[in-house]
Amino acid sequence: MTETEQAVLDTLVELEAAVAQVNVDPKPDLINIFGRLDDLTVALPKDASPDLLHYLHKKSYQKARLFLQGQDPEQGECPH
């Protein structure tokens, strides 16, 4: 995993945690996290996985996280 891919994964995990706290005050800064994900997507190398780029461009952040964690994004988190 490249440094940029690791940064994407870290930011996706941060996003998931922030979304879980969306009903708590103070509200998490989701706009900032989305902006960082956009910047990191642009920073990925040209030879980055087409699947990863597809997930990030389509804002399929859970699928991108699963992909980076070595899981099958099309299966989701349910193993059945």
Secondary structure, 3 states (H helix, E strand, C coil): CCHHHHHHHHHHHHHHHHHHCCCCCCCCCHHHHHHHHHHHHHHCCCCCCHHHHHHHHCCCHHHHHHHHCCCCCCCCCCCC
